[in-house]
Amino acid sequence: MNYSRFFTEISKTKENRKQFKDNYPQTTCKITPIGIAAFDAYVKALQQYLSVDGVR
């Protein structure tokens, strides 16, 4: 999975809520369970790539 696709998927799997604080827009995000699973899979794939038989 490439970075741009990863971040596109992350943006699809977060919940957004827009509000204002001190007259400035404030957006809060919360990652969904699907997004957490996708991120975990990404991290595991990256770890697997970086530790090919402990050589790297």
Protein Blocks (a to p, Z undefined) as FASTA:
>chain_A
ZZklmmmmmmmmcccddddeehiacddddddfklmmmmmmmmmmmmmmmmgghlZZ
